[in-house]
Amino acid sequence: MPYIKRIERKTDSRRKTGRNKEYFDLLNTRRWRNLRAMYLAEHPLCEDCEAAGRTTPAEEVHHLTEILSGATADEMMALAYSPDNLRALCADCHHARHGKINRKEQL
């Protein structure tokens, strides 16, 4: 069977999104996955939609204060894992909070 060499990406995906290694290291943990699952279990509906009188299932957990706003690794960890810094959102509300264009609007 012939060998096919994989083409390596020239850009780092973290650089493209503006996030850094510390950010990914904090969210790529069992602790974060458990906290996220617990928070969604306690808040199954989008909190922004609820405030607007709509009933929409939550799909995302949003950090109210950005993790990267912490000056030290300890501050970033506190922001990442604090339930007081979280909000359950649907995909549309999460995209809106991040200023992303809703993909449904493009169709």
Buried (B, 14 or more C-beta within 10 A) or exposed (E): EEEEEEEEEEEEEEEEEEBEEBBEBBBEEEEBEEBBEEBBEEBEBBBBBBEEEEEBEBBBBBBEEBBBEBEEEEEBBBBBBEEEBBBBBBBBBBBBBEEEEEEEEEE
